[in-house]
Amino acid sequence: MDSVIDHTAGVDFVLALRRRWADTLYPALQTQLQAGGQDAELADTESRVRALPAYPWFSWLERGSQKMLWRAVIDALDDEAPGADDALAASVEMDEQLELPDWYTDWDIHLQPGGVWSSQAAASVYELGARLVMLGENDDYAFHRVFVETALPQRAWRRIVDLGCGFGKSTWPFKAAFPQAEVIGVDLAAPCLQLAARRAAERGLDIRLRQADATATGLEDASADLVTSTMLIHEMPVEVLRELFAECVRILAPGGVLRFLDFQFTGDALRDMAMREHGARNNEPYLPAMMQADLIAFAEAAGLVNARWVAFDERGAGRLPELRWPRRAEWHFPWAVLEAEKPR
């Protein structure tokens, strides 16, 4: 896998293109917007941005480069993607009766052809794409380790449930950091779970993997000390999120902790506009509604307490003490952590 990333010219080209999109085109938009001599917070920001010379390039290149990324990844993998391993697949708690919800299958999320759930090859394509999506700076999944190291209370966790675990990148750091804990990864996509089993075995990590809907995990009541997700809730319709919070409360033990790493608006008009439009340009249709929803109220209505959002800096600082991000000229996702607890 490392040789694929290091030696594939197509992948390198797309990465370079996406970096210039982030560190050159986005600042150009900001500069052009400010050059008008008007307050960037005015209500007509969106119409002004669309009239800027750099905007068509920024808008087209976000979607165009994402399509190019998947094509490059598919070409790079070719026959190198591992096939299904019957022994590892048998270690996954599969639900043969599970029907994937329409909101999950109706879209090629992230523009990945066929979605992550469609085949074993699709899971492998997603794995490589996930290493590249942060402009090639997540090769060792440090982003997820920083989340574990900075966003969690330091406790002797008994059971940790990672919802939407995919191929396991968000799950491994929990087991590595808390080896005494039972760590359970839950996902809808059988191919991703089978790949997660392979990667966990390669790392010597004993992780329980379960195919289930995050809103109906099938886990025991009050059995988890920590329920977490990374980049999951913006992929779910708002009405489904109410069910998600209810399920989290059901499986959390009294005093249990919830931590969701996702996105929030920053208050910067241009960046917030770009995030709203990202949902359409990257085939993430539920993202804008999630960011606009009052998820604090959702959490409280489900029975959680001390619910709040705090900012997250993926460059290494991780969880920040409040919902305020460092000023940055380049494009970046406005990562944030939703924190809450179940009353004792």
Protein Blocks (a to p, Z undefined) as FASTA:
>chain_A
ZZmmmmmmklmmmmmmmmmmmmmmmmmmmmmmmmnopafkbmklmmmmmmpmklmmmmmm
mmmmmmmmmmmmmmmnmmmpccddfklmmmpccdfkbccdfklmmpcghhighijmlpmk
lmmmmmmmmmmmnnopamnommmmmmmmmmpccdddfbdcdehklnolmmmmmmmmmmmb
ccddddfblmlmmmmmmmmmmnopacddddddfklnopaehkbfbdcdehklmmpcfklm
mmmmmmmmmmpcghiacdddddddehiaklmmmmmmmmmmnopaklmmmmmpcfklmmmm
nopahiacddddfklnmpafbdcddddfbdcdddddddddddZZ
